[in-house]
Amino acid sequence: MLLDIGRQNQVKKDLPVICSSGVVGKLAFVGERFSVVQLIDDINFRISGLVQRSRVVGVVKPGPGNECYLDYVPLHSDVRTGDLVVTSGYSKIFPKGLEIGVVTEVHNPENALFEKIKLQLSANLGKIEEVFIVLQNQ
């Protein structure tokens, strides 16, 4: 995603990018007058997520196709279909409480250390028209 805002507008690399429905990504490159966003569904994107109801923490990462997962959640954690996942605040990039997505499936695979938790992202990346860059206090 390309944005028509850059260094001349006092934005810098790694600032969070959101829309009205949730996290979109972060600024991966900032030029003088434009910026490039690394989207949350990019294969190299990771973000610390928190299940809002139970306070369980994991790492949100993309999977095959348009799928996204909450990973590194120990087996038998309190995570249910329909739970809202938000940013945990454990990152230097994303503040706490930004909406990431909703749990759509929870599986406890045999002989595994972690649950397999599938998410539906809150932001519909294919239909975004406007985004916000979160400016953080220095």
DODO-797949 format. One line per field, with one value per atom (N, C-alpha, C, CB): atom name; residue in three letters; x negated, y negated, z negated. Coordinates in nm, 2 decimals. Glycine has a CB too. Example, Ala and Ser with C-alpha at 12.3 -4.5 7.8 and 13.67 -1.06 7.14 Angstrom:
BEGIN
atome = N/CA/C/CB/N/CA/C/CB
residu = ALA/ALA/ALA/ALA/SER/SER/SER/SER
u = -1.32/-1.23/-1.32/-1.13/-1.28/-1.37/-1.29/-1.41
v = 0.57/0.45/0.33/0.45/0.22/0.11/0.00/0.06
w = -0.78/-0.78/-0.78/-0.90/-0.71/-0.71/-0.79/-0.57
***
This chain:
BEGIN
atome = N/CA/C/CB/N/CA/C/CB/N/CA/C/CB/N/CA/C/CB/N/CA/C/CB/N/CA/C/CB/N/CA/C/CB/N/CA/C/CB/N/CA/C/CB/N/CA/C/CB/N/CA/C/CB/N/CA/C/CB/N/CA/C/CB/N/CA/C/CB/N/CA/C/CB/N/CA/C/CB/N/CA/C/CB/N/CA/C/CB/N/CA/C/CB/N/CA/C/CB/N/CA/C/CB/N/CA/C/CB/N/CA/C/CB/N/CA/C/CB/N/CA/C/CB/N/CA/C/CB/N/CA/C/CB/N/CA/C/CB/N/CA/C/CB/N/CA/C/CB/N/CA/C/CB/N/CA/C/CB/N/CA/C/CB/N/CA/C/CB/N/CA/C/CB/N/CA/C/CB/N/CA/C/CB/N/CA/C/CB/N/CA/C/CB/N/CA/C/CB/N/CA/C/CB/N/CA/C/CB/N/CA/C/CB/N/CA/C/CB/N/CA/C/CB/N/CA/C/CB/N/CA/C/CB/N/CA/C/CB/N/CA/C/CB/N/CA/C/CB/N/CA/C/CB/N/CA/C/CB/N/CA/C/CB/N/CA/C/CB/N/CA/C/CB/N/CA/C/CB/N/CA/C/CB/N/CA/C/CB/N/CA/C/CB/N/CA/C/CB/N/CA/C/CB/N/CA/C/CB/N/CA/C/CB/N/CA/C/CB/N/CA/C/CB/N/CA/C/CB/N/CA/C/CB/N/CA/C/CB/N/CA/C/CB/N/CA/C/CB/N/CA/C/CB/N/CA/C/CB/N/CA/C/CB/N/CA/C/CB/N/CA/C/CB/N/CA/C/CB/N/CA/C/CB/N/CA/C/CB/N/CA/C/CB/N/CA/C/CB/N/CA/C/CB/N/CA/C/CB/N/CA/C/CB/N/CA/C/CB/N/CA/C/CB/N/CA/C/CB/N/CA/C/CB/N/CA/C/CB/N/CA/C/CB/N/CA/C/CB/N/CA/C/CB/N/CA/C/CB/N/CA/C/CB/N/CA/C/CB/N/CA/C/CB/N/CA/C/CB/N/CA/C/CB/N/CA/C/CB/N/CA/C/CB/N/CA/C/CB/N/CA/C/CB/N/CA/C/CB/N/CA/C/CB/N/CA/C/CB/N/CA/C/CB/N/CA/C/CB/N/CA/C/CB/N/CA/C/CB/N/CA/C/CB/N/CA/C/CB/N/CA/C/CB/N/CA/C/CB/N/CA/C/CB/N/CA/C/CB/N/CA/C/CB/N/CA/C/CB/N/CA/C/CB/N/CA/C/CB/N/CA/C/CB/N/CA/C/CB/N/CA/C/CB/N/CA/C/CB/N/CA/C/CB/N/CA/C/CB/N/CA/C/CB/N/CA/C/CB/N/CA/C/CB/N/CA/C/CB/N/CA/C/CB/N/CA/C/CB/N/CA/C/CB/N/CA/C/CB/N/CA/C/CB/N/CA/C/CB/N/CA/C/CB/N/CA/C/CB/N/CA/C/CB/N/CA/C/CB
residu = MET/MET/MET/MET/LEU/LEU/LEU/LEU/LEU/LEU/LEU/LEU/ASP/ASP/ASP/ASP/ILE/ILE/ILE/ILE/GLY/GLY/GLY/GLY/ARG/ARG/ARG/ARG/GLN/GLN/GLN/GLN/ASN/ASN/ASN/ASN/GLN/GLN/GLN/GLN/VAL/VAL/VAL/VAL/LYS/LYS/LYS/LYS/LYS/LYS/LYS/LYS/ASP/ASP/ASP/ASP/LEU/LEU/LEU/LEU/PRO/PRO/PRO/PRO/VAL/VAL/VAL/VAL/ILE/ILE/ILE/ILE/CYS/CYS/CYS/CYS/SER/SER/SER/SER/SER/SER/SER/SER/GLY/GLY/GLY/GLY/VAL/VAL/VAL/VAL/VAL/VAL/VAL/VAL/GLY/GLY/GLY/GLY/LYS/LYS/LYS/LYS/LEU/LEU/LEU/LEU/ALA/ALA/ALA/ALA/PHE/PHE/PHE/PHE/VAL/VAL/VAL/VAL/GLY/GLY/GLY/GLY/GLU/GLU/GLU/GLU/ARG/ARG/ARG/ARG/PHE/PHE/PHE/PHE/SER/SER/SER/SER/VAL/VAL/VAL/VAL/VAL/VAL/VAL/VAL/GLN/GLN/GLN/GLN/LEU/LEU/LEU/LEU/ILE/ILE/ILE/ILE/ASP/ASP/ASP/ASP/ASP/ASP/ASP/ASP/ILE/ILE/ILE/ILE/ASN/ASN/ASN/ASN/PHE/PHE/PHE/PHE/ARG/ARG/ARG/ARG/ILE/ILE/ILE/ILE/SER/SER/SER/SER/GLY/GLY/GLY/GLY/LEU/LEU/LEU/LEU/VAL/VAL/VAL/VAL/GLN/GLN/GLN/GLN/ARG/ARG/ARG/ARG/SER/SER/SER/SER/ARG/ARG/ARG/ARG/VAL/VAL/VAL/VAL/VAL/VAL/VAL/VAL/GLY/GLY/GLY/GLY/VAL/VAL/VAL/VAL/VAL/VAL/VAL/VAL/LYS/LYS/LYS/LYS/PRO/PRO/PRO/PRO/GLY/GLY/GLY/GLY/PRO/PRO/PRO/PRO/GLY/GLY/GLY/GLY/ASN/ASN/ASN/ASN/GLU/GLU/GLU/GLU/CYS/CYS/CYS/CYS/TYR/TYR/TYR/TYR/LEU/LEU/LEU/LEU/ASP/ASP/ASP/ASP/TYR/TYR/TYR/TYR/VAL/VAL/VAL/VAL/PRO/PRO/PRO/PRO/LEU/LEU/LEU/LEU/HIS/HIS/HIS/HIS/SER/SER/SER/SER/ASP/ASP/ASP/ASP/VAL/VAL/VAL/VAL/ARG/ARG/ARG/ARG/THR/THR/THR/THR/GLY/GLY/GLY/GLY/ASP/ASP/ASP/ASP/LEU/LEU/LEU/LEU/VAL/VAL/VAL/VAL/VAL/VAL/VAL/VAL/THR/THR/THR/THR/SER/SER/SER/SER/GLY/GLY/GLY/GLY/TYR/TYR/TYR/TYR/SER/SER/SER/SER/LYS/LYS/LYS/LYS/ILE/ILE/ILE/ILE/PHE/PHE/PHE/PHE/PRO/PRO/PRO/PRO/LYS/LYS/LYS/LYS/GLY/GLY/GLY/GLY/LEU/LEU/LEU/LEU/GLU/GLU/GLU/GLU/ILE/ILE/ILE/ILE/GLY/GLY/GLY/GLY/VAL/VAL/VAL/VAL/VAL/VAL/VAL/VAL/THR/THR/THR/THR/GLU/GLU/GLU/GLU/VAL/VAL/VAL/VAL/HIS/HIS/HIS/HIS/ASN/ASN/ASN/ASN/PRO/PRO/PRO/PRO/GLU/GLU/GLU/GLU/ASN/ASN/ASN/ASN/ALA/ALA/ALA/ALA/LEU/LEU/LEU/LEU/PHE/PHE/PHE/PHE/GLU/GLU/GLU/GLU/LYS/LYS/LYS/LYS/ILE/ILE/ILE/ILE/LYS/LYS/LYS/LYS/LEU/LEU/LEU/LEU/GLN/GLN/GLN/GLN/LEU/LEU/LEU/LEU/SER/SER/SER/SER/ALA/ALA/ALA/ALA/ASN/ASN/ASN/ASN/LEU/LEU/LEU/LEU/GLY/GLY/GLY/GLY/LYS/LYS/LYS/LYS/ILE/ILE/ILE/ILE/GLU/GLU/GLU/GLU/GLU/GLU/GLU/GLU/VAL/VAL/VAL/VAL/PHE/PHE/PHE/PHE/ILE/ILE/ILE/ILE/VAL/VAL/VAL/VAL/LEU/LEU/LEU/LEU/GLN/GLN/GLN/GLN/ASN/ASN/ASN/ASN/GLN/GLN/GLN/GLN
u = -0.09/0.00/-0.09/0.10/-0.06/-0.14/-0.05/-0.18/-0.12/-0.05/-0.11/-0.05/-0.03/-0.09/-0.12/0.01/-0.20/-0.25/-0.39/-0.16/-0.48/-0.62/-0.69/-0.70/-0.82/-0.91/-0.87/-1.05/-0.82/-0.78/-0.66/-0.75/-0.59/-0.48/-0.51/-0.36/-0.64/-0.69/-0.65/-0.64/-0.63/-0.61/-0.74/-0.50/-0.76/-0.88/-0.85/-0.97/-0.95/-0.95/-0.89/-1.08/-0.82/-0.76/-0.64/-0.87/-0.59/-0.47/-0.35/-0.44/-0.26/-0.14/-0.05/-0.07/0.01/0.12/0.24/0.07/0.35/0.48/0.59/0.51/0.71/0.83/0.94/0.87/1.06/1.16/1.20/1.29/1.16/1.20/1.08/1.26/0.96/0.85/0.71/0.88/0.62/0.48/0.47/0.39/0.39/0.37/0.22/0.39/0.13/-0.01/-0.10/-0.05/-0.22/-0.31/-0.39/-0.41/-0.44/-0.52/-0.65/-0.54/-0.67/-0.80/-0.90/-0.77/-0.86/-0.95/-0.89/-0.99/-0.97/-0.92/-1.01/-0.91/-0.96/-1.03/-0.99/-1.00/-1.04/-1.02/-0.87/-1.09/-0.80/-0.66/-0.56/-0.64/-0.62/-0.53/-0.58/-0.52/-0.50/-0.54/-0.48/-0.49/-0.54/-0.50/-0.46/-0.61/-0.34/-0.29/-0.32/-0.14/-0.37/-0.38/-0.25/-0.51/-0.17/-0.03/-0.04/0.05/0.06/0.07/0.07/0.19/0.11/0.12/-0.01/0.24/-0.11/-0.24/-0.31/-0.34/-0.36/-0.42/-0.53/-0.48/-0.59/-0.70/-0.65/-0.81/-0.52/-0.46/-0.43/-0.34/-0.47/-0.43/-0.38/-0.55/-0.29/-0.24/-0.19/-0.12/-0.22/-0.18/-0.03/-0.26/0.05/0.19/0.24/0.26/0.34/0.40/0.55/0.38/0.59/0.73/0.80/0.75/0.88/0.94/1.01/1.03/1.09/1.17/1.08/1.27/0.99/0.91/0.77/0.91/0.72/0.59/0.48/0.57/0.51/0.41/0.33/0.48/0.20/0.12/0.06/0.00/0.04/-0.02/-0.08/0.08/-0.13/-0.18/-0.09/-0.33/-0.04/0.04/-0.05/0.14/-0.02/-0.10/-0.01/-0.23/-0.05/0.03/0.01/0.01/0.10/0.09/0.11/0.19/0.14/0.16/0.29/0.17/0.29/0.41/0.43/0.53/0.56/0.59/0.61/0.72/0.55/0.57/0.47/0.56/0.51/0.42/0.43/0.46/0.33/0.33/0.27/0.25/0.32/0.27/0.18/0.38/0.05/-0.04/-0.11/-0.15/-0.17/-0.25/-0.16/-0.36/-0.03/0.06/0.06/0.21/0.02/0.01/0.14/-0.03/0.13/0.25/0.34/0.21/0.47/0.57/0.58/0.55/0.54/0.55/0.70/0.46/0.74/0.88/0.91/0.92/0.92/0.95/1.07/0.82/1.17/1.29/1.32/1.41/1.40/1.45/1.53/1.53/1.50/1.57/1.50/1.70/1.39/1.30/1.24/1.20/1.23/1.17/1.02/1.23/0.93/0.79/0.75/0.71/0.67/0.63/0.47/0.70/0.41/0.27/0.24/0.21/0.13/0.10/0.03/0.01/-0.03/-0.11/-0.25/-0.04/-0.29/-0.42/-0.53/-0.42/-0.48/-0.57/-0.60/-0.50/-0.72/-0.75/-0.68/-0.91/-0.62/-0.55/-0.40/-0.57/-0.33/-0.19/-0.14/-0.12/-0.06/-0.01/0.10/0.05/0.13/0.22/0.36/0.21/0.44/0.58/0.63/0.63/0.55/0.59/0.65/0.48/0.77/0.83/0.75/0.98/0.73/0.66/0.76/0.55/0.84/0.93/1.01/0.86/1.09/1.18/1.14/1.33/1.14/1.11/1.22/1.09/1.19/1.29/1.28/1.27/1.16/1.14/1.03/1.10/1.06/0.96/0.94/1.00/0.81/0.79/0.67/0.75/0.68/0.58/0.52/0.64/0.42/0.36/0.29/0.26/0.30/0.23/0.08/0.27/0.01/-0.14/-0.19/-0.19/-0.12/-0.16/-0.18/-0.06/-0.26/-0.28/-0.18/-0.42/-0.13/-0.05/0.08/-0.13/0.18/0.31/0.30/0.42/0.39/0.39/0.52/0.40/0.50/0.60/0.61/0.59/0.72/0.74/0.82/0.82/0.78/0.84/0.90/0.74/1.01/1.06/1.01/1.22/0.93/0.88/1.00/0.78/0.99/1.10/1.09/1.08/0.98/0.96/0.98/0.83/1.07/1.08/0.98/1.23/0.86/0.75/0.78/0.63/0.87/0.90/0.99/0.96/1.05/1.15/1.12/1.29/1.00/0.96/0.95/0.83/1.01/1.00/0.92/1.13/0.93/0.86/0.79/0.96/0.67/0.60/0.55/0.48/0.52/0.46/0.32/0.55/0.23/0.10/0.10/-0.02/0.06/0.06/-0.07/0.08/-0.07/-0.19/-0.20/-0.18/-0.32/-0.34/-0.42/-0.41/-0.40/-0.48/-0.62/-0.42/-0.71/-0.86/-0.91/-0.93
v = 0.12/0.00/-0.12/0.00/-0.22/-0.34/-0.46/-0.36/-0.54/-0.65/-0.78/-0.65/-0.89/-1.01/-1.10/-1.09/-1.05/-1.12/-1.07/-1.10/-1.16/-1.12/-1.20/-1.13/-1.20/-1.27/-1.42/-1.27/-1.48/-1.62/-1.64/-1.68/-1.53/-1.54/-1.48/-1.46/-1.46/-1.42/-1.27/-1.51/-1.19/-1.05/-0.97/-0.99/-0.86/-0.78/-0.63/-0.82/-0.56/-0.41/-0.35/-0.36/-0.25/-0.16/-0.22/-0.13/-0.34/-0.39/-0.30/-0.53/-0.27/-0.19/-0.25/-0.15/-0.17/-0.22/-0.14/-0.20/-0.22/-0.16/-0.22/-0.18/-0.15/-0.21/-0.20/-0.13/-0.24/-0.25/-0.12/-0.31/-0.01/0.12/0.20/0.21/0.15/0.22/0.20/0.37/0.28/0.27/0.30/0.36/0.22/0.24/0.29/0.11/0.23/0.26/0.16/0.28/0.14/0.04/-0.02/0.10/-0.14/-0.20/-0.13/-0.35/-0.07/0.00/-0.08/0.12/-0.19/-0.28/-0.42/-0.23/-0.52/-0.66/-0.74/-0.71/-0.79/-0.88/-1.03/-0.86/-1.12/-1.26/-1.29/-1.35/-1.24/-1.27/-1.15/-1.35/-1.03/-0.91/-0.81/-0.85/-0.71/-0.60/-0.47/-0.63/-0.36/-0.23/-0.15/-0.15/-0.09/-0.02/0.13/-0.05/0.19/0.34/0.38/0.39/0.45/0.49/0.61/0.53/0.62/0.72/0.86/0.69/0.87/1.01/1.04/1.02/0.95/0.98/1.10/0.86/1.19/1.32/1.29/1.40/1.17/1.14/1.06/1.07/1.03/0.94/1.02/0.86/0.97/1.03/0.92/1.10/0.95/0.85/0.93/0.77/0.88/0.94/0.91/0.89/1.02/1.01/1.06/1.09/1.00/1.03/1.06/0.91/1.18/1.22/1.13/1.37/1.04/0.94/1.00/0.85/1.10/1.16/1.23/1.26/1.31/1.40/1.35/1.54/1.25/1.19/1.29/1.15/1.39/1.48/1.40/1.61/1.42/1.35/1.45/1.27/1.41/1.48/1.39/1.59/1.45/1.37/1.39/1.42/1.28/1.29/1.29/1.16/1.39/1.39/1.45/1.48/1.41/1.46/1.61/1.38/1.67/1.81/1.81/1.90/1.93/1.95/1.88/2.09/1.82/1.75/1.63/1.84/1.60/1.49/1.52/1.43/1.63/1.67/1.60/1.82/1.59/1.53/1.61/1.38/1.62/1.71/1.64/1.84/1.68/1.64/1.76/1.60/1.74/1.85/1.84/1.85/1.95/1.96/1.94/1.85/1.99/1.99/2.14/1.95/2.16/2.29/2.37/2.28/2.50/2.59/2.56/2.73/2.57/2.56/2.42/2.66/2.32/2.18/2.15/2.08/2.04/2.00/1.91/1.93/1.97/1.90/1.97/1.90/1.89/1.94/1.87/1.92/1.94/1.88/1.76/1.98/1.65/1.52/1.43/1.55/1.47/1.38/1.28/1.46/1.15/1.04/1.04/0.91/1.02/1.01/0.87/1.12/0.81/0.67/0.67/0.58/0.56/0.55/0.55/0.41/0.62/0.64/0.52/0.76/0.44/0.33/0.37/0.28/0.50/0.55/0.51/0.70/0.44/0.40/0.25/0.43/0.22/0.07/0.00/0.06/0.08/0.02/-0.01/0.11/0.10/0.09/0.06/0.21/-0.04/-0.06/0.05/-0.20/0.06/0.16/0.13/0.17/0.23/0.22/0.19/0.11/0.19/0.17/0.31/0.13/0.30/0.43/0.49/0.40/0.62/0.70/0.79/0.79/0.87/0.96/1.04/1.06/1.14/1.22/1.37/1.20/1.45/1.59/1.66/1.65/1.74/1.81/1.96/1.78/2.01/2.15/2.17/2.23/2.27/2.31/2.46/2.26/2.51/2.65/2.68/2.70/2.80/2.85/2.97/2.88/2.96/3.07/3.17/3.02/3.30/3.40/3.38/3.54/3.40/3.40/3.26/3.50/3.16/3.02/2.94/2.95/2.84/2.75/2.64/2.70/2.60/2.48/2.51/2.37/2.43/2.44/2.38/2.36/2.42/2.36/2.27/2.48/2.14/2.05/1.96/1.96/1.97/1.90/1.77/1.99/1.66/1.53/1.48/1.43/1.40/1.32/1.18/1.33/1.12/0.98/0.88/0.94/0.79/0.68/0.59/0.60/0.56/0.47/0.55/0.39/0.51/0.57/0.50/0.56/0.56/0.49/0.46/0.58/0.54/0.52/0.40/0.64/0.35/0.24/0.11/0.29/0.10/-0.02/-0.14/0.00/-0.25/-0.38/-0.48/-0.43/-0.48/-0.58/-0.50/-0.68/-0.55/-0.50/-0.61/-0.41/-0.57/-0.67/-0.62/-0.68/-0.71/-0.67/-0.72/-0.75/-0.62/-0.65/-0.71/-0.52/-0.84/-0.91/-0.89/-1.07/-0.85/-0.81/-0.92/-0.68/-0.94/-1.03/-0.99/-1.05/-1.08/-1.05/-1.07/-1.13
w = 0.00/0.00/0.00/-0.12/0.09/0.10/0.05/0.25/-0.04/-0.10/-0.05/-0.25/-0.03/0.01/-0.11/0.10/-0.19/-0.31/-0.34/-0.44/-0.38/-0.40/-0.51/-0.27/-0.49/-0.60/-0.61/-0.56/-0.50/-0.51/-0.60/-0.37/-0.63/-0.72/-0.86/-0.66/-0.89/-1.02/-1.05/-1.13/-0.95/-0.98/-0.96/-0.88/-1.02/-1.01/-1.01/-1.13/-0.97/-0.95/-1.08/-0.92/-1.07/-1.17/-1.25/-1.27/-1.21/-1.27/-1.24/-1.23/-1.33/-1.30/-1.20/-1.43/-1.12/-1.03/-1.06/-0.88/-1.08/-1.11/-1.03/-1.26/-1.03/-0.97/-1.07/-0.84/-1.04/-1.14/-1.20/-1.08/-1.13/-1.18/-1.24/-1.07/-1.23/-1.30/-1.24/-1.29/-1.28/-1.23/-1.08/-1.31/-1.01/-0.87/-0.85/-0.79/-0.92/-0.91/-0.97/-0.76/-0.92/-0.97/-0.85/-1.07/-0.87/-0.76/-0.75/-0.80/-0.63/-0.60/-0.54/-0.51/-0.47/-0.40/-0.40/-0.25/-0.43/-0.43/-0.34/-0.58/-0.24/-0.15/-0.19/0.00/-0.11/-0.14/-0.13/-0.04/-0.03/-0.01/0.00/0.12/-0.02/-0.02/-0.11/0.13/-0.15/-0.24/-0.18/-0.38/-0.22/-0.18/-0.31/-0.10/-0.31/-0.42/-0.41/-0.44/-0.51/-0.52/-0.58/-0.60/-0.50/-0.55/-0.65/-0.43/-0.73/-0.84/-0.78/-0.93/-0.65/-0.59/-0.51/-0.50/-0.52/-0.46/-0.53/-0.47/-0.46/-0.52/-0.62/-0.41/-0.62/-0.72/-0.83/-0.65/-0.84/-0.94/-1.07/-0.89/-1.18/-1.31/-1.40/-1.37/-1.49/-1.59/-1.71/-1.53/-1.83/-1.95/-1.97/-2.07/-1.99/-2.01/-2.14/-1.90/-2.19/-2.32/-2.31/-2.42/-2.36/-2.35/-2.46/-2.38/-2.42/-2.51/-2.63/-2.44/-2.61/-2.72/-2.82/-2.66/-2.78/-2.87/-2.90/-2.82/-2.83/-2.85/-2.80/-2.99/-2.72/-2.66/-2.55/-2.61/-2.55/-2.46/-2.36/-2.53/-2.23/-2.13/-2.02/-2.07/-1.92/-1.80/-1.68/-1.77/-1.63/-1.51/-1.39/-1.50/-1.30/-1.18/-1.07/-1.20/-0.94/-0.83/-0.80/-0.71/-0.74/-0.69/-0.54/-0.77/-0.49/-0.35/-0.30/-0.31/-0.18/-0.13/-0.21/-0.14/-0.25/-0.33/-0.47/-0.27/-0.52/-0.66/-0.75/-0.67/-0.87/-0.97/-1.10/-1.00/-1.18/-1.30/-1.42/-1.27/-1.54/-1.66/-1.71/-1.77/-1.71/-1.73/-1.86/-1.62/-1.90/-2.03/-2.15/-2.03/-2.14/-2.25/-2.31/-2.21/-2.43/-2.49/-2.48/-2.64/-2.47/-2.46/-2.58/-2.45/-2.56/-2.66/-2.72/-2.77/-2.65/-2.70/-2.68/-2.62/-2.75/-2.74/-2.62/-2.87/-2.50/-2.38/-2.31/-2.28/-2.27/-2.21/-2.08/-2.31/-2.00/-1.88/-1.91/-1.79/-1.84/-1.86/-1.95/-1.93/-2.01/-2.10/-2.01/-2.17/-2.06/-2.00/-2.03/-2.04/-1.93/-1.95/-1.93/-1.86/-2.02/-2.01/-2.03/-2.11/-2.00/-2.02/-2.17/-1.96/-2.21/-2.35/-2.42/-2.36/-2.34/-2.40/-2.43/-2.52/-2.40/-2.44/-2.33/-2.45/-2.23/-2.11/-2.13/-1.98/-2.08/-2.07/-1.96/-2.06/-1.87/-1.76/-1.78/-1.63/-1.82/-1.83/-1.98/-1.78/-2.00/-2.14/-2.17/-2.15/-2.30/-2.34/-2.30/-2.50/-2.27/-2.25/-2.11/-2.33/-2.00/-1.87/-1.82/-1.77/-1.76/-1.71/-1.60/-1.67/-1.61/-1.51/-1.44/-1.57/-1.51/-1.45/-1.55/-1.36/-1.50/-1.58/-1.55/-1.54/-1.66/-1.65/-1.58/-1.79/-1.47/-1.40/-1.42/-1.25/-1.46/-1.48/-1.59/-1.35/-1.68/-1.78/-1.77/-1.92/-1.75/-1.74/-1.84/-1.60/-1.91/-2.00/-1.93/-2.14/-1.85/-1.78/-1.88/-1.67/-1.85/-1.93/-1.92/-1.89/-2.02/-2.03/-1.99/-1.93/-2.01/-1.98/-2.11/-1.88/-2.10/-2.22/-2.22/-2.22/-2.10/-2.09/-2.02/-2.02/-2.06/-1.99/-1.85/-2.07/-1.76/-1.63/-1.63/-1.51/-1.62/-1.64/-1.51/-1.76/-1.44/-1.31/-1.34/-1.21/-1.28/-1.29/-1.16/-1.35/-1.18/-1.07/-1.10/-1.06/-1.02/-1.04/-1.05/-0.93/-1.13/-1.14/-1.02/-1.27/-0.98/-0.86/-0.73/-0.86/-0.65/-0.51/-0.42/-0.46/-0.41/-0.34/-0.19/-0.35/-0.13/0.01/0.03/0.06/-0.07/-0.05/-0.13/-0.10/-0.17/-0.25/-0.16/-0.33/-0.20/-0.13/-0.20/-0.09/-0.34/-0.42/-0.54/-0.47/-0.57/-0.69/-0.78/-0.64/-0.90/-0.99/-1.03/-1.12/-1.05/-1.10/-1.25/-1.02/-1.33/-1.48/-1.51/-1.56/-1.55/-1.59/-1.74/-1.56/-1.78/-1.92/-1.99/-1.93/-2.12/-2.20/-2.21/-2.34/-2.19/-2.19/-2.33/-2.09
***
